[in-house]
Amino acid sequence: MKILVIGDEESKSLWDHYKPGMLDHVDLIISCGDLNPHYLSFLVTMAKAPVLYVHGNHDVKYSHTPPEGCTCIDDDLIVYNGIRILGLGGSMLYNGGYHQYTEHQMKVRIRKLWTKLIRYRGFDILVTHSPARGINDGDDLPHMGFECFRTLLERYRPKYFLHGHVHMTYGRQYKRIDQYEDTYIINSFEQYLFDYENPDFSSPVSRVV
């Protein structure tokens, strides 16, 4: 299954310069947040694949202009084509804005999902906006990751962890692909295409076009 993960910056090739059929080979699109809701609506209209998303810390407009035709997986664990996907959007609390949480608040969100985590015996993909603490996150509070995300990786050992928030255009070189124990970590900045069953991470750049 080909999964296109997106986040933080709209891809000009997928929006401004879109060509019919460009997304025909994509089976699932996952947004890690901080994207224009109209962009997600456009992609789900043009693709033959569903679009799942979590909120980024700048997605205030989603409350009155949600992405049409897309599915929010924030605070939920869903199963798509047999793949268990857990969604936890938002960033570390730094100025009191929407979709910002303290470490304790994020732990409470996870605790509320325990029934589903037990029922489904864990998950295969963790989708967040922020990274995990100590794994390619920032030193400043706004870009600091969550300790509880690392705990989730250690406890459930999912196949993939998809996140955004730390832009690859920042001065510091954030990794596109990393690995923590049994989990492949993908920074969703702009776009990254991978094969769920047979991933090939030999190239740091994998685009639809």
C-alpha positions as CSV (number, residue, x, y, z in Angstrom):
1,M,0.0,0.0,0.0
2,K,1.4,3.4,-1.1
3,I,1.0,6.1,1.6
4,L,1.6,9.7,1.0
5,V,2.4,11.6,4.2
6,I,2.2,15.4,4.1
7,G,2.7,18.2,6.6
8,D,3.6,21.8,7.4
9,E,4.0,23.2,3.9
10,E,1.7,22.8,0.9
11,S,3.4,21.1,-2.0
12,K,3.3,23.3,-5.1
13,S,3.6,20.2,-7.4
14,L,0.5,18.7,-5.8
15,W,-1.6,21.9,-5.7
16,D,-0.4,24.8,-7.9
17,H,1.0,22.5,-10.6
18,Y,-1.2,19.5,-10.2
19,K,-1.8,17.3,-13.2
20,P,-4.7,14.8,-13.6
21,G,-3.8,11.3,-12.6
22,M,-0.8,12.4,-10.5
23,L,-2.2,10.7,-7.4
24,D,-3.7,7.6,-9.0
25,H,-1.1,5.3,-7.5
26,V,-1.5,6.6,-3.9
27,D,-3.7,4.4,-1.7
28,L,-3.8,6.6,1.4
29,I,-2.9,10.2,2.3
30,I,-2.0,11.2,5.9
31,S,-1.6,14.8,7.0
32,C,0.4,15.5,10.1
33,G,-1.0,19.0,10.4
34,D,-0.4,22.7,9.8
35,L,-1.8,22.6,6.3
36,N,-4.5,24.7,4.5
37,P,-7.8,22.9,4.9
38,H,-8.6,23.7,1.3
39,Y,-5.4,21.9,0.3
40,L,-6.6,18.7,2.0
41,S,-10.0,19.1,0.4
42,F,-8.4,19.4,-3.0
43,L,-6.3,16.3,-2.5
44,V,-9.2,14.1,-1.4
45,T,-11.1,15.3,-4.4
46,M,-8.4,14.6,-6.9
47,A,-7.1,11.4,-5.4
48,K,-8.7,8.0,-5.3
49,A,-7.5,7.6,-1.8
50,P,-8.9,8.9,1.6
51,V,-7.2,11.7,3.5
52,L,-6.7,11.2,7.3
53,Y,-5.4,14.1,9.4
54,V,-4.5,15.4,12.8
55,H,-4.3,19.0,13.9
56,G,-1.2,21.0,13.9
57,N,-0.7,23.9,16.4
58,H,-1.6,26.4,13.6
59,D,-4.8,24.7,12.5
60,V,-7.2,27.1,14.3
61,K,-9.2,27.6,11.1
62,Y,-10.2,23.9,11.0
63,S,-12.8,24.7,13.7
64,H,-14.8,26.8,11.2
65,T,-13.4,25.5,7.9
66,P,-12.7,21.8,8.3
67,P,-11.2,19.9,5.3
68,E,-14.2,18.6,3.4
69,G,-14.3,14.9,2.7
70,C,-11.4,14.2,5.0
71,T,-11.3,12.2,8.2
72,C,-9.9,13.6,11.5
73,I,-8.2,10.9,13.5
74,D,-7.2,13.1,16.4
75,D,-7.7,11.3,19.7
76,D,-8.8,8.1,17.9
77,L,-7.5,4.8,16.8
78,I,-8.9,3.6,13.5
79,V,-8.4,0.6,11.2
80,Y,-7.9,1.1,7.5
81,N,-7.4,-1.9,5.3
82,G,-6.2,-3.8,8.3
83,I,-3.7,-1.2,9.4
84,R,-4.2,0.3,12.9
85,I,-3.6,4.0,12.9
86,L,-3.4,6.2,16.1
87,G,-3.8,10.0,15.8
88,L,-2.6,12.6,18.4
89,G,-2.2,16.1,17.0
90,G,-1.0,19.3,18.5
91,S,2.2,20.6,19.9
92,M,3.7,21.4,23.3
93,L,2.0,24.2,25.1
94,Y,4.0,27.4,24.6
95,N,1.6,30.4,24.3
96,G,-1.8,29.1,25.3
97,G,-3.0,28.7,21.7
98,Y,-5.3,26.0,20.3
99,H,-4.0,22.5,19.8
100,Q,-1.3,23.0,22.4
101,Y,-0.8,20.7,25.3
102,T,1.4,20.1,28.4
103,E,3.1,16.8,28.8
104,H,0.4,15.8,31.4
105,Q,-2.5,16.8,29.1
106,M,-1.1,14.7,26.3
107,K,-0.7,11.7,28.7
108,V,-4.4,12.2,29.6
109,R,-5.4,12.1,25.9
110,I,-3.5,8.8,25.5
111,R,-5.0,7.4,28.7
112,K,-8.5,8.0,27.2
113,L,-7.6,5.7,24.3
114,W,-6.5,2.8,26.5
115,T,-9.8,0.9,25.8
116,K,-9.1,1.0,22.1
117,L,-5.4,0.2,22.5
118,I,-6.4,-2.9,24.4
119,R,-9.1,-3.9,22.0
120,Y,-6.9,-3.5,18.9
121,R,-3.8,-4.8,20.7
122,G,-1.8,-1.7,19.9
123,F,-1.3,0.1,16.6
124,D,0.8,0.0,13.4
125,I,1.2,3.7,12.7
126,L,1.4,6.6,15.1
127,V,0.4,9.9,13.5
128,T,1.2,13.1,15.4
129,H,2.1,16.7,14.7
130,S,5.0,17.0,17.1
131,P,8.0,14.7,17.3
132,A,8.9,12.6,20.3
133,R,11.0,14.1,23.0
134,G,14.7,13.5,22.3
135,I,14.2,12.1,18.8
136,N,14.8,14.9,16.3
137,D,12.8,17.5,18.2
138,G,13.9,21.1,19.0
139,D,15.5,22.5,22.1
140,D,13.0,25.4,22.3
141,L,9.7,24.8,24.0
142,P,7.5,25.3,20.9
143,H,9.4,22.6,19.0
144,M,10.0,20.3,21.9
145,G,8.6,16.8,21.5
146,F,6.5,14.7,24.0
147,E,8.0,12.1,26.3
148,C,4.8,10.1,26.2
149,F,5.2,9.6,22.4
150,R,8.5,7.9,23.0
151,T,6.8,5.8,25.7
152,L,4.2,4.7,23.1
153,L,6.9,3.7,20.7
154,E,8.7,1.6,23.4
155,R,5.5,0.0,24.6
156,Y,3.7,-0.8,21.4
157,R,6.6,-0.9,18.9
158,P,4.5,0.3,15.8
159,K,6.0,-0.1,12.4
160,Y,5.8,3.7,11.6
161,F,5.8,7.0,13.4
162,L,4.7,9.9,11.2
163,H,5.1,13.5,12.5
164,G,5.6,17.1,11.3
165,H,6.2,20.4,13.1
166,V,10.0,20.5,12.8
167,H,10.4,21.9,9.3
168,M,13.2,20.5,7.2
169,T,13.8,24.1,5.9
170,Y,14.8,25.3,9.4
171,G,18.5,26.1,10.0
172,R,19.0,22.9,11.9
173,Q,19.1,19.8,9.7
174,Y,16.2,17.6,10.9
175,K,16.2,14.0,9.6
176,R,13.6,12.9,7.0
177,I,14.0,9.3,8.0
178,D,15.1,7.9,11.3
179,Q,14.6,4.7,13.4
180,Y,13.9,4.2,17.1
181,E,14.0,0.6,18.2
182,D,11.6,-1.3,15.8
183,T,9.9,1.9,14.5
184,Y,10.7,3.8,11.3
185,I,10.2,7.6,11.8
186,I,9.2,9.8,8.9
187,N,9.2,13.6,9.0
188,S,6.2,14.6,6.9
189,F,7.5,18.0,5.8
190,E,5.8,18.9,2.5
191,Q,5.5,15.3,1.1
192,Y,6.9,11.9,1.4
193,L,5.7,8.7,-0.4
194,F,6.4,5.3,0.9
195,D,5.3,1.7,0.5
196,Y,3.8,0.4,3.8
197,E,4.7,-3.3,3.1
198,N,8.0,-2.8,1.4
199,P,9.6,0.5,2.4
200,D,12.8,1.7,0.7
201,F,14.4,4.5,2.7
202,S,17.6,4.6,0.6
203,S,16.6,8.1,-0.6
204,P,15.8,11.0,1.8
205,V,13.4,12.4,-0.8
206,S,10.5,10.4,-2.2
207,R,7.9,12.4,-4.0
208,V,4.8,11.8,-6.0
209,V,6.5,13.8,-8.8
